[in-house]
Amino acid sequence: MDGRDVEPDHRVLGRVSRLHELLRHAGRAVMIDQRLLHNTLLPPIVNAMTVRVVDSGGDVADVLTLAESVLLGVSLACVGLGGDPGAIDAMLQRVKDRRTALQLTVMPVKGKA
């Protein structure tokens, strides 16, 4: 693997899955650590959607179009065509909010307050 493969770290996913099964069989309610799951799955997906698209001759517009298609597909899978448009709006607002929060943490402050 060269870091560009879309394969998540199966060792981490395997440990999470085994723990989930053990707790389920023990009759305990299970809450998988979603942050661990997201942090495991996300990097190779983002890499595939950005680096691989550009490496294959695409540009930023192609990457954004792919991201748009993925968001549409996920929203249709989760909400459906007749679903709650407010849920989609809320998801997109969270994306904007998270992007703004990231910008605030990485952009240097200019001037004096």
Phi, psi and omega in degrees: 000135183254014180088351181257355180288150183274007181284126175287168178289101185293337177295315180293313180298323178296318179295317179298316181295316180296318178297317178302314180295317179299315180292324179295316180292335178279359177080019181259145175294141186239133172236107179291140177294098184296326179298316177298316180297313180296316181293337177278317184279326190292311186305313180292332178290312179298318179301315181295325183279343182248290185300313182296322179295314180293318178299333181268013175103359179279174178230187183300323179299321178293320178297315180293324177295319177297315179299319177299317179295320179294315178299319178297313180298317180293317180295323177293322179293324183272322187251324181085168182294324181264013185284191185279109179298336177297328179294319179292316178300319179295319179298313181295324177294321178297322177299313179298316181297317180293322178295317178299317179298320178294319178300320182293332181275338184252344181272129178291147178280130179252145178083185181234141180260000000 
